[in-house]
Amino acid sequence: MNEAEKDNTHFELNEVWKIYKNGDKIVHALSRINCYFTRGSFNIINGPLGCGKSTMIRIIGLLEKPTMGKVLINGDNTSDLSQKKRNSIIRNEIGMVFKRSNLIPIINAVDNLTLPMLHSDNNKAKELLKKVGFNDYNKFPSEMSVEEEQRVCIARAMVNNHSIILLDEPTGDLHTMESDNIIELLLELNQTQGLTMIITTNNRRLSPSDNTFEMVDGTILKK
């Protein structure tokens, strides 16, 4: 990492390990992860099912703590922070999108966005939905296609002016054309909104980025 990259680093994982105990077995979900992601970059983590991608994205998103090592955001080590302080960072900086939409089924698209807002704002919710190409504001999740659900989830991930969007297999349930549409949307948001995006996938077609990483058996390598 050169000085310019160091100054512009949004995330850094330094000697990160995640070790679980499963009965008598020790499982190394992550082993000696060293990588960084610069501010405003578009990053793809490729790897087969079970290689540790979801564990890594949860650790980057501060939903889990590493067994060893440091997770730095804007140069600050988050690994030893209290859960209250970690929650504050999540609330103010990190938006997350998963393979399953996790939208609340009994409320419409706008309400799904206003509910997690720090300050509820219907107009802002509608603006965000428009940015992701979704204009049927009163539609309920049960009335949406899978692609529409993911568009709403992406909008929801930006509600609190988050600068970081983490996406764990966001196209896993989509057909090829739908998948291409979502990746095109993410690239557009990355370029127009300056969002730092980190996307996990096992779809080899989704590699439109210079920042593509390969993950195998809990270890990540930059191509």
C-alpha atoms as an extended CHARMM CRD file, in Angstrom:
* protein
*
       223  EXT
         1         1  MET       CA              0.0000000000        0.0000000000        0.0000000000  PROA      1               0.0000000000
         2         2  ASN       CA              1.4560000000        3.3560000000       -1.0340000000  PROA      2               0.0000000000
         3         3  GLU       CA              0.9460000000        6.6080000000        0.9180000000  PROA      3               0.0000000000
         4         4  ALA       CA             -1.9220000000        7.8140000000       -1.2990000000  PROA      4               0.0000000000
         5         5  GLU       CA             -3.7610000000        4.5010000000       -0.8760000000  PROA      5               0.0000000000
         6         6  LYS       CA             -3.0880000000        4.5540000000        2.8640000000  PROA      6               0.0000000000
         7         7  ASP       CA             -4.5980000000        8.0260000000        3.1950000000  PROA      7               0.0000000000
         8         8  ASN       CA             -7.6450000000        6.9460000000        1.1750000000  PROA      8               0.0000000000
         9         9  THR       CA             -8.2130000000        3.5820000000        2.8920000000  PROA      9               0.0000000000
        10        10  HSD       CA            -11.7570000000        3.0940000000        4.1180000000  PROA      10              0.0000000000
        11        11  PHE       CA            -11.4040000000       -0.4530000000        5.4760000000  PROA      11              0.0000000000
        12        12  GLU       CA             -8.3760000000       -2.5010000000        6.4260000000  PROA      12              0.0000000000
        13        13  LEU       CA             -8.1880000000       -6.0460000000        7.7370000000  PROA      13              0.0000000000
        14        14  ASN       CA             -4.8930000000       -6.7430000000        9.4460000000  PROA      14              0.0000000000
        15        15  GLU       CA             -3.9930000000      -10.3710000000       10.3170000000  PROA      15              0.0000000000
        16        16  VAL       CA             -7.6610000000      -11.2410000000       10.8530000000  PROA      16              0.0000000000
        17        17  TRP       CA             -8.5880000000      -14.7470000000       11.9810000000  PROA      17              0.0000000000
        18        18  LYS       CA            -12.0010000000      -16.1670000000       12.8400000000  PROA      18              0.0000000000
        19        19  ILE       CA            -11.9170000000      -19.4990000000       14.6340000000  PROA      19              0.0000000000
        20        20  TYR       CA            -14.9410000000      -21.5060000000       15.7620000000  PROA      20              0.0000000000
        21        21  LYS       CA            -15.1520000000      -24.5790000000       17.9320000000  PROA      21              0.0000000000
        22        22  ASN       CA            -17.5560000000      -27.2260000000       16.6070000000  PROA      22              0.0000000000
        23        23  GLY       CA            -17.6070000000      -29.9960000000       19.1760000000  PROA      23              0.0000000000
        24        24  ASP       CA            -14.0540000000      -31.3570000000       19.2520000000  PROA      24              0.0000000000
        25        25  LYS       CA            -13.1930000000      -29.7210000000       15.9480000000  PROA      25              0.0000000000
        26        26  ILE       CA            -11.5440000000      -26.3440000000       15.4600000000  PROA      26              0.0000000000
        27        27  VAL       CA            -12.7910000000      -24.5400000000       12.3400000000  PROA      27              0.0000000000
        28        28  HSD       CA            -10.7230000000      -21.7500000000       10.7930000000  PROA      28              0.0000000000
        29        29  ALA       CA            -13.4310000000      -19.7520000000        9.0030000000  PROA      29              0.0000000000
        30        30  LEU       CA            -10.8910000000      -17.0130000000        8.2360000000  PROA      30              0.0000000000
        31        31  SER       CA             -7.1160000000      -17.4150000000        8.2800000000  PROA      31              0.0000000000
        32        32  ARG       CA             -4.6710000000      -14.5120000000        8.2890000000  PROA      32              0.0000000000
        33        33  ILE       CA             -6.6940000000      -12.0710000000        6.2000000000  PROA      33              0.0000000000
        34        34  ASN       CA             -4.7390000000       -9.0070000000        5.0900000000  PROA      34              0.0000000000
        35        35  CYS       CA             -6.4660000000       -6.6480000000        2.6700000000  PROA      35              0.0000000000
        36        36  TYR       CA             -7.7580000000       -3.1120000000        2.3400000000  PROA      36              0.0000000000
        37        37  PHE       CA            -10.4910000000       -1.2520000000        0.4840000000  PROA      37              0.0000000000
        38        38  THR       CA            -10.0980000000        2.3650000000       -0.5790000000  PROA      38              0.0000000000
        39        39  ARG       CA            -12.8000000000        4.9990000000       -0.2040000000  PROA      39              0.0000000000
        40        40  GLY       CA            -15.2810000000        4.9890000000       -3.0860000000  PROA      40              0.0000000000
        41        41  SER       CA            -13.9820000000        1.6960000000       -4.5270000000  PROA      41              0.0000000000
        42        42  PHE       CA            -16.0610000000       -1.1090000000       -6.0590000000  PROA      42              0.0000000000
        43        43  ASN       CA            -14.8890000000       -4.4910000000       -4.7760000000  PROA      43              0.0000000000
        44        44  ILE       CA            -15.9290000000       -8.0560000000       -5.5470000000  PROA      44              0.0000000000
        45        45  ILE       CA            -15.0070000000      -11.0640000000       -3.3930000000  PROA      45              0.0000000000
        46        46  ASN       CA            -15.3370000000      -14.2640000000       -5.4280000000  PROA      46              0.0000000000
        47        47  GLY       CA            -15.3750000000      -17.7160000000       -3.9290000000  PROA      47              0.0000000000
        48        48  PRO       CA            -17.2950000000      -20.9930000000       -3.6400000000  PROA      48              0.0000000000
        49        49  LEU       CA            -19.9700000000      -21.7180000000       -1.0660000000  PROA      49              0.0000000000
        50        50  GLY       CA            -18.4890000000      -22.1840000000        2.4000000000  PROA      50              0.0000000000
        51        51  CYS       CA            -15.1670000000      -20.4620000000        1.7070000000  PROA      51              0.0000000000
        52        52  GLY       CA            -15.7000000000      -17.7740000000        4.3800000000  PROA      52              0.0000000000
        53        53  LYS       CA            -17.1560000000      -14.9010000000        2.3260000000  PROA      53              0.0000000000
        54        54  SER       CA            -20.1840000000      -14.3480000000        4.5770000000  PROA      54              0.0000000000
        55        55  THR       CA            -18.0490000000      -14.5390000000        7.7240000000  PROA      55              0.0000000000
        56        56  MET       CA            -15.7270000000      -11.9320000000        6.2790000000  PROA      56              0.0000000000
        57        57  ILE       CA            -18.5410000000       -9.5710000000        5.3020000000  PROA      57              0.0000000000
        58        58  ARG       CA            -20.0490000000       -9.8760000000        8.7940000000  PROA      58              0.0000000000
        59        59  ILE       CA            -16.7000000000       -9.0240000000       10.3540000000  PROA      59              0.0000000000
        60        60  ILE       CA            -16.1940000000       -6.0540000000        8.0080000000  PROA      60              0.0000000000
        61        61  GLY       CA            -19.7430000000       -4.9420000000        8.8940000000  PROA      61              0.0000000000
        62        62  LEU       CA            -18.9670000000       -5.2200000000       12.6360000000  PROA      62              0.0000000000
        63        63  LEU       CA            -21.6750000000       -7.8380000000       13.1480000000  PROA      63              0.0000000000
        64        64  GLU       CA            -19.0140000000      -10.2480000000       14.4400000000  PROA      64              0.0000000000
        65        65  LYS       CA            -15.6430000000       -9.7390000000       16.1000000000  PROA      65              0.0000000000
        66        66  PRO       CA            -12.5040000000      -11.4410000000       14.8070000000  PROA      66              0.0000000000
        67        67  THR       CA            -10.8630000000      -14.0400000000       17.0280000000  PROA      67              0.0000000000
        68        68  MET       CA             -7.5460000000      -12.3140000000       16.3320000000  PROA      68              0.0000000000
        69        69  GLY       CA             -6.4350000000       -9.3380000000       14.3030000000  PROA      69              0.0000000000
        70        70  LYS       CA             -7.6680000000       -5.8210000000       13.6190000000  PROA      70              0.0000000000
        71        71  VAL       CA            -10.5210000000       -4.3590000000       11.5960000000  PROA      71              0.0000000000
        72        72  LEU       CA             -9.8320000000       -0.6890000000       10.8900000000  PROA      72              0.0000000000
        73        73  ILE       CA            -12.3630000000        1.8110000000        9.5460000000  PROA      73              0.0000000000
        74        74  ASN       CA            -10.9330000000        5.1750000000        8.5420000000  PROA      74              0.0000000000
        75        75  GLY       CA             -7.7360000000        4.1610000000       10.3420000000  PROA      75              0.0000000000
        76        76  ASP       CA             -9.4770000000        3.4310000000       13.6640000000  PROA      76              0.0000000000
        77        77  ASN       CA             -9.2520000000       -0.0530000000       15.1780000000  PROA      77              0.0000000000
        78        78  THR       CA            -12.8040000000       -1.2850000000       15.7940000000  PROA      78              0.0000000000
        79        79  SER       CA            -11.9040000000       -4.7260000000       17.1490000000  PROA      79              0.0000000000
        80        80  ASP       CA            -11.8050000000       -3.7070000000       20.8060000000  PROA      80              0.0000000000
        81        81  LEU       CA            -14.7390000000       -1.2910000000       20.7910000000  PROA      81              0.0000000000
        82        82  SER       CA            -17.7950000000       -1.9000000000       22.9410000000  PROA      82              0.0000000000
        83        83  GLN       CA            -20.8930000000       -3.1870000000       21.1740000000  PROA      83              0.0000000000
        84        84  LYS       CA            -22.5520000000        0.1930000000       21.7730000000  PROA      84              0.0000000000
        85        85  LYS       CA            -19.8060000000        2.0040000000       19.8490000000  PROA      85              0.0000000000
        86        86  ARG       CA            -19.8070000000       -0.6540000000       17.1300000000  PROA      86              0.0000000000
        87        87  ASN       CA            -23.5770000000       -0.2150000000       16.7600000000  PROA      87              0.0000000000
        88        88  SER       CA            -23.0610000000        3.5280000000       16.3920000000  PROA      88              0.0000000000
        89        89  ILE       CA            -20.6270000000        2.9680000000       13.4950000000  PROA      89              0.0000000000
        90        90  ILE       CA            -23.0380000000        0.5210000000       11.8650000000  PROA      90              0.0000000000
        91        91  ARG       CA            -25.9290000000        2.9720000000       12.2280000000  PROA      91              0.0000000000
        92        92  ASN       CA            -24.0130000000        5.9420000000       10.8280000000  PROA      92              0.0000000000
        93        93  GLU       CA            -21.6810000000        4.4410000000        8.2170000000  PROA      93              0.0000000000
        94        94  ILE       CA            -22.5530000000        0.9180000000        7.0960000000  PROA      94              0.0000000000
        95        95  GLY       CA            -25.4850000000       -0.2880000000        5.0020000000  PROA      95              0.0000000000
        96        96  MET       CA            -25.9500000000       -4.0050000000        4.3690000000  PROA      96              0.0000000000
        97        97  VAL       CA            -27.7610000000       -6.0490000000        1.7160000000  PROA      97              0.0000000000
        98        98  PHE       CA            -28.1530000000       -9.8180000000        1.9380000000  PROA      98              0.0000000000
        99        99  LYS       CA            -29.1580000000      -12.6040000000       -0.4480000000  PROA      99              0.0000000000
       100       100  ARG       CA            -32.5920000000      -12.7010000000        1.1860000000  PROA      100             0.0000000000
       101       101  SER       CA            -34.2710000000       -9.3250000000        1.1980000000  PROA      101             0.0000000000
       102       102  ASN       CA            -35.3720000000       -9.2200000000        4.8710000000  PROA      102             0.0000000000
       103       103  LEU       CA            -37.9520000000       -6.5720000000        4.0290000000  PROA      103             0.0000000000
       104       104  ILE       CA            -40.7760000000       -6.2890000000        6.5660000000  PROA      104             0.0000000000
       105       105  PRO       CA            -43.7070000000       -7.9870000000        4.8010000000  PROA      105             0.0000000000
       106       106  ILE       CA            -46.5770000000       -6.0390000000        6.4030000000  PROA      106             0.0000000000
       107       107  ILE       CA            -45.4320000000       -2.5510000000        5.3350000000  PROA      107             0.0000000000
       108       108  ASN       CA            -44.9050000000       -0.9850000000        1.9080000000  PROA      108             0.0000000000
       109       109  ALA       CA            -41.6730000000        0.0420000000        0.1880000000  PROA      109             0.0000000000
       110       110  VAL       CA            -41.5890000000        3.5930000000        1.5710000000  PROA      110             0.0000000000
       111       111  ASP       CA            -42.2280000000        2.4290000000        5.1450000000  PROA      111             0.0000000000
       112       112  ASN       CA            -39.5090000000       -0.2140000000        4.8210000000  PROA      112             0.0000000000
       113       113  LEU       CA            -37.1020000000        2.6810000000        4.2250000000  PROA      113             0.0000000000
       114       114  THR       CA            -38.4330000000        5.1780000000        6.7650000000  PROA      114             0.0000000000
       115       115  LEU       CA            -38.4490000000        2.6610000000        9.6290000000  PROA      115             0.0000000000
       116       116  PRO       CA            -34.6230000000        2.4000000000        9.9710000000  PROA      116             0.0000000000
       117       117  MET       CA            -34.0730000000        6.1330000000        9.3200000000  PROA      117             0.0000000000
       118       118  LEU       CA            -32.6130000000        8.1900000000       12.1480000000  PROA      118             0.0000000000
       119       119  HSD       CA            -35.1820000000       10.8350000000       11.2040000000  PROA      119             0.0000000000
       120       120  SER       CA            -38.1920000000        9.4890000000        9.3040000000  PROA      120             0.0000000000
       121       121  ASP       CA            -38.6050000000       11.2450000000        5.9520000000  PROA      121             0.0000000000
       122       122  ASN       CA            -41.0440000000        9.9970000000        3.3080000000  PROA      122             0.0000000000
       123       123  ASN       CA            -39.6720000000       12.3330000000        0.6390000000  PROA      123             0.0000000000
       124       124  LYS       CA            -36.1280000000       11.1020000000        1.1710000000  PROA      124             0.0000000000
       125       125  ALA       CA            -37.3580000000        7.4960000000        1.0300000000  PROA      125             0.0000000000
       126       126  LYS       CA            -39.0410000000        8.1480000000       -2.3040000000  PROA      126             0.0000000000
       127       127  GLU       CA            -35.9110000000        9.8660000000       -3.6650000000  PROA      127             0.0000000000
       128       128  LEU       CA            -33.7870000000        6.8510000000       -2.7230000000  PROA      128             0.0000000000
       129       129  LEU       CA            -36.2740000000        4.4400000000       -4.2660000000  PROA      129             0.0000000000
       130       130  LYS       CA            -36.2170000000        6.5080000000       -7.4590000000  PROA      130             0.0000000000
       131       131  LYS       CA            -32.4000000000        6.3250000000       -7.4860000000  PROA      131             0.0000000000
       132       132  VAL       CA            -32.5570000000        2.5330000000       -7.5480000000  PROA      132             0.0000000000
       133       133  GLY       CA            -35.1950000000        2.4780000000      -10.2920000000  PROA      133             0.0000000000
       134       134  PHE       CA            -38.1950000000        1.6340000000       -8.0990000000  PROA      134             0.0000000000
       135       135  ASN       CA            -41.2030000000        3.9610000000       -8.3660000000  PROA      135             0.0000000000
       136       136  ASP       CA            -44.0950000000        1.8780000000       -7.0200000000  PROA      136             0.0000000000
       137       137  TYR       CA            -43.7780000000        3.3230000000       -3.5280000000  PROA      137             0.0000000000
       138       138  ASN       CA            -46.8670000000        1.6890000000       -2.0200000000  PROA      138             0.0000000000
       139       139  LYS       CA            -46.0100000000       -1.8270000000       -3.1700000000  PROA      139             0.0000000000
       140       140  PHE       CA            -45.6680000000       -4.4910000000       -0.4690000000  PROA      140             0.0000000000
       141       141  PRO       CA            -42.8230000000       -7.0610000000       -0.5130000000  PROA      141             0.0000000000
       142       142  SER       CA            -45.2340000000       -9.8870000000       -1.4160000000  PROA      142             0.0000000000
       143       143  GLU       CA            -46.1370000000       -7.9520000000       -4.5850000000  PROA      143             0.0000000000
       144       144  MET       CA            -42.5210000000       -7.4090000000       -5.6570000000  PROA      144             0.0000000000
       145       145  SER       CA            -40.3210000000       -9.5060000000       -7.9250000000  PROA      145             0.0000000000
       146       146  VAL       CA            -37.0370000000      -10.7260000000       -6.4200000000  PROA      146             0.0000000000
       147       147  GLU       CA            -35.1680000000       -8.0470000000       -8.3830000000  PROA      147             0.0000000000
       148       148  GLU       CA            -37.5240000000       -5.3440000000       -7.0940000000  PROA      148             0.0000000000
       149       149  GLU       CA            -37.0040000000       -6.5370000000       -3.5270000000  PROA      149             0.0000000000
       150       150  GLN       CA            -33.2340000000       -6.2300000000       -3.9410000000  PROA      150             0.0000000000
       151       151  ARG       CA            -33.6060000000       -2.7220000000       -5.3800000000  PROA      151             0.0000000000
       152       152  VAL       CA            -35.6080000000       -1.6970000000       -2.3060000000  PROA      152             0.0000000000
       153       153  CYS       CA            -33.0030000000       -3.3300000000       -0.0450000000  PROA      153             0.0000000000
       154       154  ILE       CA            -30.2270000000       -1.3680000000       -1.7570000000  PROA      154             0.0000000000
       155       155  ALA       CA            -32.1810000000        1.8520000000       -1.2340000000  PROA      155             0.0000000000
       156       156  ARG       CA            -32.7260000000        0.9050000000        2.4180000000  PROA      156             0.0000000000
       157       157  ALA       CA            -28.9710000000        0.4090000000        2.8400000000  PROA      157             0.0000000000
       158       158  MET       CA            -28.4560000000        4.1060000000        1.9890000000  PROA      158             0.0000000000
       159       159  VAL       CA            -31.1170000000        5.6550000000        4.2390000000  PROA      159             0.0000000000
       160       160  ASN       CA            -28.7760000000        7.1380000000        6.8370000000  PROA      160             0.0000000000
       161       161  ASN       CA            -26.3070000000        8.5590000000        4.3190000000  PROA      161             0.0000000000
       162       162  HSD       CA            -24.1200000000        5.4930000000        4.6950000000  PROA      162             0.0000000000
       163       163  SER       CA            -20.7860000000        5.7310000000        2.8890000000  PROA      163             0.0000000000
       164       164  ILE       CA            -20.2130000000        1.9550000000        2.9250000000  PROA      164             0.0000000000
       165       165  ILE       CA            -22.4960000000       -0.6540000000        1.3770000000  PROA      165             0.0000000000
       166       166  LEU       CA            -21.7720000000       -4.3290000000        2.0370000000  PROA      166             0.0000000000
       167       167  LEU       CA            -23.6100000000       -6.8750000000       -0.1050000000  PROA      167             0.0000000000
       168       168  ASP       CA            -23.5460000000      -10.5960000000        0.6920000000  PROA      168             0.0000000000
       169       169  GLU       CA            -24.5600000000      -12.6220000000       -2.3940000000  PROA      169             0.0000000000
       170       170  PRO       CA            -27.0620000000       -9.9340000000       -3.5270000000  PROA      170             0.0000000000
       171       171  THR       CA            -27.6640000000      -11.6650000000       -6.8760000000  PROA      171             0.0000000000
       172       172  GLY       CA            -27.7840000000      -15.2300000000       -5.5450000000  PROA      172             0.0000000000
       173       173  ASP       CA            -31.5440000000      -15.6340000000       -6.1100000000  PROA      173             0.0000000000
       174       174  LEU       CA            -31.6900000000      -13.7330000000       -9.4030000000  PROA      174             0.0000000000
       175       175  HSD       CA            -31.8090000000      -14.8600000000      -13.0080000000  PROA      175             0.0000000000
       176       176  THR       CA            -28.9630000000      -13.7950000000      -15.3080000000  PROA      176             0.0000000000
       177       177  MET       CA            -30.6520000000      -10.6660000000      -16.6900000000  PROA      177             0.0000000000
       178       178  GLU       CA            -31.8820000000       -9.6040000000      -13.2310000000  PROA      178             0.0000000000
       179       179  SER       CA            -28.3990000000      -10.1700000000      -11.8420000000  PROA      179             0.0000000000
       180       180  ASP       CA            -26.8730000000       -8.0200000000      -14.5920000000  PROA      180             0.0000000000
       181       181  ASN       CA            -29.4220000000       -5.2720000000      -13.8380000000  PROA      181             0.0000000000
       182       182  ILE       CA            -28.5030000000       -5.2120000000      -10.1550000000  PROA      182             0.0000000000
       183       183  ILE       CA            -24.7570000000       -5.1190000000      -10.8160000000  PROA      183             0.0000000000
       184       184  GLU       CA            -25.2770000000       -2.2960000000      -13.3320000000  PROA      184             0.0000000000
       185       185  LEU       CA            -27.2480000000       -0.4070000000      -10.6660000000  PROA      185             0.0000000000
       186       186  LEU       CA            -24.5220000000       -0.9420000000       -8.0600000000  PROA      186             0.0000000000
       187       187  LEU       CA            -21.8310000000        0.2820000000      -10.4460000000  PROA      187             0.0000000000
       188       188  GLU       CA            -23.9000000000        3.3820000000      -11.2030000000  PROA      188             0.0000000000
       189       189  LEU       CA            -24.4280000000        4.1410000000       -7.4980000000  PROA      189             0.0000000000
       190       190  ASN       CA            -20.7400000000        3.6060000000       -6.8190000000  PROA      190             0.0000000000
       191       191  GLN       CA            -19.8150000000        6.1030000000       -9.5210000000  PROA      191             0.0000000000
       192       192  THR       CA            -22.5030000000        8.7230000000       -8.8790000000  PROA      192             0.0000000000
       193       193  GLN       CA            -22.7440000000        8.5620000000       -5.0860000000  PROA      193             0.0000000000
       194       194  GLY       CA            -19.1080000000        7.7350000000       -4.2590000000  PROA      194             0.0000000000
       195       195  LEU       CA            -20.1150000000        4.7470000000       -2.1510000000  PROA      195             0.0000000000
       196       196  THR       CA            -17.5520000000        2.1710000000       -1.0640000000  PROA      196             0.0000000000
       197       197  MET       CA            -19.0080000000       -1.1810000000       -2.0830000000  PROA      197             0.0000000000
       198       198  ILE       CA            -17.9000000000       -4.6810000000       -1.1270000000  PROA      198             0.0000000000
       199       199  ILE       CA            -19.8180000000       -7.5190000000       -2.7790000000  PROA      199             0.0000000000
       200       200  THR       CA            -19.4760000000      -11.2600000000       -2.1630000000  PROA      200             0.0000000000
       201       201  THR       CA            -20.4920000000      -13.7190000000       -4.8580000000  PROA      201             0.0000000000
       202       202  ASN       CA            -19.8730000000      -17.2140000000       -6.2030000000  PROA      202             0.0000000000
       203       203  ASN       CA            -20.9400000000      -16.0790000000       -9.6870000000  PROA      203             0.0000000000
       204       204  ARG       CA            -17.8270000000      -15.8870000000      -11.8640000000  PROA      204             0.0000000000
       205       205  ARG       CA            -19.6200000000      -13.6820000000      -14.3740000000  PROA      205             0.0000000000
       206       206  LEU       CA            -19.7440000000      -10.8070000000      -11.9020000000  PROA      206             0.0000000000
       207       207  SER       CA            -16.2210000000       -9.4350000000      -12.1590000000  PROA      207             0.0000000000
       208       208  PRO       CA            -16.5210000000       -5.9230000000      -13.6130000000  PROA      208             0.0000000000
       209       209  SER       CA            -13.9870000000       -4.5110000000      -11.1780000000  PROA      209             0.0000000000
       210       210  ASP       CA            -10.2310000000       -4.0270000000      -10.9660000000  PROA      210             0.0000000000
       211       211  ASN       CA            -10.6640000000       -4.7600000000       -7.2560000000  PROA      211             0.0000000000
       212       212  THR       CA            -11.6180000000       -8.4110000000       -7.5200000000  PROA      212             0.0000000000
       213       213  PHE       CA            -10.5120000000      -10.7580000000       -4.7520000000  PROA      213             0.0000000000
       214       214  GLU       CA            -10.3980000000      -14.5350000000       -4.7250000000  PROA      214             0.0000000000
       215       215  MET       CA            -11.3300000000      -16.4000000000       -1.5570000000  PROA      215             0.0000000000
       216       216  VAL       CA            -10.5160000000      -20.0660000000       -0.9080000000  PROA      216             0.0000000000
       217       217  ASP       CA            -10.7710000000      -21.9650000000        2.3870000000  PROA      217             0.0000000000
       218       218  GLY       CA            -10.8940000000      -18.8450000000        4.5610000000  PROA      218             0.0000000000
       219       219  THR       CA             -7.9980000000      -17.0810000000        2.8570000000  PROA      219             0.0000000000
       220       220  ILE       CA             -8.3550000000      -14.1080000000        0.5460000000  PROA      220             0.0000000000
       221       221  LEU       CA             -5.9590000000      -13.1440000000       -2.2210000000  PROA      221             0.0000000000
       222       222  LYS       CA             -6.0590000000      -10.0840000000       -4.4590000000  PROA      222             0.0000000000
       223       223  LYS       CA             -5.7210000000      -10.9390000000       -8.1380000000  PROA      223             0.0000000000
